[in-house]
């Protein structure tokens, strides 16, 4: 039922975090941290990190603060995702949530806070979450998979320099499909978004692969043809 006209209304800030981590088979997939709710409503359910917005705090500052408090993370990539404000999102009050999303590198994710009330799960196989948080994560995944096709957002999962194989691993994890290595290489080189560093990957056996970095002033608004998978044509 809709809330009464005099019911309280609250403004909250939540964050969806994505990191690449191996699954049980060793394949890199997207993971996201969840926190267990320690109070009603929906006590004990898993939810996205977040909290109420103080009247004297900027949105992005609040998002960063709640992330540090719940997960210990301070991601470099933190961007406003969407505002969720359906009337019946919460059973005891009208709650409007400004949701951010953050992308973190694997080594940073490994240093995140661990404990009984913080849990990392594969983003595509979530349990039933509190409120509408499943829908929020689904929306964030859709946005990520859309943006990775035509922007440099994959860079947020990598270091300053990377090999084409490492970059392809990010795309495959995000898009959830295998990519032909030769086609991927041609597409990325032709895009003009990458530049060779002139260095090779240290410690690699046989022929060390080249290291690349993203071009700082790359164009982000041009929609390019999606990558083709290795699955045979029907």
N, C-alpha and C positions, 0 to 999 in steps of 0.2 A: 504494500500500500504506500502511496505517497506520504511524505512527512507532513505534519501539521504546519500551518503557515508560520507559527511562532516557534517551530523547532530550531535548535541551534544550527548554524552553518559554520564549517571549519575549512581552512585551506591547508593542504598538505603538500609536501614535496617528496617524491619517490624517485628511485633510480634503477634502471635495468643495466646490469653490467654483463658484458660478454668478454670471454677470454678463450683462447685456443688451448685445449688440454687434451691429452690422449684418453681414449676410451679403453675398455677392457682388452680390445684387440690391438691397441697401440696406434690406432688411426686418430688423427687430430679432428676434434669436433668442437663445437661451441658449447661452453659451459657458462652458467650464471650462478652467482651466490644468492641464497635465500636466508632470511632470518625467521626464527620462530617467534610467533606472537606470545608475549608473556602477560597479556591482559585481555579482557573482553573489549569489544566483541571478537568472536572467533578465536578465542584463546587456544593456543597450541598449534594452530595451523601455520604453515609456512607462508611467507609473504616477501615482497620486495623490500630492500632497505629503504627507510624513509622516516618521516616524522612530521610534526606540525610546523607550520611556518610562523616564526615570531614576527611581530608587527614591525620590528626594527631591523630585519635582516633581508638582504637581497636574495632572490630565488636561487641563483647559482651558488652563492655562498652557503645557503642552507643545504643545498644538495650535496656540496662537497663536505660540509660538516657532518651530516648524517652518515655519509659513506665512511668517513674516517672513524666515526664513533662505533659503527656496527661491523665493519669489515677490515678497518685499518688501511684501506686503499685510498690513494690520492692520484687518480688517473689523469694523464695529460689531456686525453680526449674526453671532454664532458660537454654535451650539447643538449639543448632542450628538444624533447621529442614530440610531445603532444600534451594537451590538457584534457583530462577525463572528468566529466562532471554530470553524469547521469544522476537523476534524482535519487534513486534507490541503491546507490553503490554501497552504502553503509546502513545497517539496520537502526542505528540509534541517533543519527544526525545526518544532515546534508553535508557531504564531504566532496570538495573539488580538489583533485590532485593534479599538480603540475609535474609531469614526469620528464626526467632527464635520462639520457643513456650514456654509458661510458664504455670505452673499449680499452682493454689493458693487455699488455704483453704477458707471455707465459711466465717469465721469471718474476714479474711483479705480482701476478696472481698467486704464485707459489708462496709469497710472503704474506698473504692475506691472513687475517685473524681466523683462527680455527677454534671450535668449541661446540658444545652441545646445542647452542642456539644459532650457529652459522653453518650452512651446508651448501656445498657446490653440487649442482646437478646438471646433466646435459639439457641444454635449452630446448631441444625438440622433444623431450620426453619428461615433461614436468609432472609432478603430482598435482592433485587438486589444491590450488592456492586460495588464500583468503581473498574475500571481496571479488573484484574483477581482474585480479593480477594475472591470471592465465591469458586473458584477452590482451592485456597490456604487453606481455612478453611476445605474444603472437604478432602484434602490431610492430614491435621493435624489430623482430626477425624479418618481417616483410620489408621494412624500411632499409635494413642493412643489406638484404639481398638485392633490393632495387638499386641502392647507391653504389654497391661494389662494382656494378657493371659499367659505370661511367664516371666515377670519381676516384680519388686517391685514398679512399677511406681504409683500404686494406693496409695502408702504411701504419695505422695505429696498432696493428698486431705485431709489427716487426721492429727491428732496430733501425738505426740510421742507414745502414747498408745491409744488403741481403742478396741472395742468389735468386735466379728465376725459379728454381725448384722450390725454395722457401715461399716465394710469392704465390706460386701455383698451389701450394698446400693450403694457403689461406683461402684462395678462391674456391678450392674444392670443398673445404670445410664449410664455408659460408653458403655456397650454392648447392651443397649436398649432391654433387655428381662429379664423376671423373672428367678431367679435361685432357685432351690430347696434348702432350708436351710440345711437339713441333708447332702445332697451330697456336698454342698459347704463347709461345716465344714470338712467333711472327706478329701476332696481334699486339702484344705489349711493346715490342720494338717499334712497330709502325705507328703506335698511338702517340709517340713523341713525349710520353710521360716519364720515361726512364732515361737515365744517363749512366754510362759505364764509369766506374770510379778509377779504372786503371789498375785495380788491385784484384787479387785472387783470394779465395777462401783459404785461410790458414789451416793447416793440419789435415787437409783432404788428401786422400790417397789417389794415385794415378794422375789424372788430369784435373787439377783444382778448378772449380767453376769460377766464373767472373762474378764480381760484386757490383751491384747497381744501387742507385739511389733515385728517389723521385725528383723530378725537375720542380724547383720551388714555385715557379709561376705557371704551372700546368693549368690548362683549361679544364673546368669541371662541369660545364653545362651541356656539353655535346653528348648526345645519346649515341652509343656505338653498338654495333651488332653483337649480340650475346655470344659467349664462347660456346663452341660445339662440344658435346660430350663424346665419350668413346663408345657409347652404346650403339649397336648397329641400327641402321635405318629400318623402319617397319615396311 
